[in-house]
């Protein structure tokens, strides 16, 4: 008995460039290693497949936020198709 062929995977979205602001780099460096690695994995997964908990921020805030466990990654979409990560904050301090 032969097994049915697996359905083809949908094509992956085009990869886009990521620019980290100096503030976001400092935020990431100040976080413990394990949560920081989870944040990087979460960002990479979002870039590779466009999956993740992303919401557009409401005024007066601008841009988007990606939820990565207890942390929030704030980013803006640029006109050239790239994204700029502007901040990485713990959820307690994210919207203050």
C-alpha positions as CSV (number, residue, x, y, z in Angstrom):
1,X,0.0,0.0,0.0
2,X,1.5,3.3,-1.0
3,X,1.1,6.5,1.1
4,X,-0.6,9.5,-0.4
5,X,1.9,12.2,-1.6
6,X,2.3,15.1,0.9
7,X,0.7,18.3,-0.3
8,X,3.3,20.8,-1.6
9,X,4.3,23.5,0.9
10,X,3.2,27.1,0.0
11,X,6.0,29.2,-1.3
12,X,7.9,31.1,1.4
13,X,7.4,34.9,1.4
14,X,10.3,36.9,0.2
15,X,12.9,37.6,2.8
16,X,13.3,41.2,3.8
17,X,16.1,43.2,5.2
18,X,16.1,44.1,8.9
19,X,17.7,47.2,10.4
20,X,18.2,47.4,14.2
21,X,18.2,50.9,15.7
22,X,21.0,51.6,18.2
23,X,18.3,51.7,21.0
24,X,16.9,48.3,20.0
25,X,20.4,46.8,20.0
26,X,21.0,48.2,23.5
27,X,17.6,46.8,24.6
28,X,18.4,43.4,23.3
29,X,21.9,43.4,24.9
30,X,20.4,44.3,28.3
31,X,18.2,41.2,28.3
32,X,19.3,37.8,29.6
33,X,20.7,35.4,27.0
34,X,17.9,32.9,27.0
35,X,15.0,35.4,26.4
36,X,17.2,37.3,23.9
37,X,17.7,34.2,21.9
38,X,13.9,33.5,22.0
39,X,13.4,37.1,20.7
40,X,15.8,36.6,17.8
41,X,14.1,33.3,16.9
42,X,10.7,34.9,17.0
43,X,11.9,37.7,14.7
44,X,13.5,35.3,12.3
45,X,10.3,33.1,12.2
46,X,8.2,36.2,11.5
47,X,10.6,37.3,8.7
48,X,10.7,33.8,7.2
49,X,6.9,33.0,7.2
50,X,5.1,36.2,8.3
51,X,3.6,34.2,11.2
52,X,3.4,35.6,14.7
53,X,1.4,37.8,16.9
54,X,1.8,41.2,15.1
55,X,-0.5,44.2,15.6
56,X,-0.5,47.7,14.2
57,X,-0.1,50.2,17.1
58,X,-2.8,52.7,17.7
59,X,-2.0,56.5,17.9
60,X,-0.1,58.1,19.4
61,X,2.3,55.1,18.9
62,X,3.3,54.3,15.3
63,X,4.4,51.1,13.6
64,X,3.8,47.5,14.7
65,X,4.6,45.2,17.6
66,X,5.5,41.6,17.6
67,X,4.8,39.7,20.7
68,X,7.7,37.3,21.8
69,X,6.8,35.7,25.1
70,X,7.1,38.4,27.8
71,X,8.8,40.8,25.4
72,X,7.5,43.1,22.7
73,X,9.5,44.0,19.6
74,X,8.5,47.3,18.0
75,X,9.2,47.9,14.4
76,X,8.4,50.1,11.4
77,X,7.9,49.1,7.8
78,X,10.2,51.1,5.5
79,X,9.4,52.1,1.9
80,X,12.1,49.8,0.4
81,X,10.4,46.7,1.9
82,X,12.8,46.5,4.9
83,X,11.8,46.8,8.5
84,X,13.5,48.8,11.2
85,X,13.3,47.4,14.7
86,X,13.1,50.4,17.0
87,X,12.8,48.9,20.5
88,X,12.6,45.6,22.5
89,X,10.8,46.0,25.8
90,X,9.4,43.8,28.5
91,X,5.7,43.8,28.5
92,X,5.5,45.7,31.8
93,X,7.4,48.6,30.3
94,X,6.4,48.3,26.7
95,X,3.6,50.9,26.5
96,X,4.7,53.4,29.1
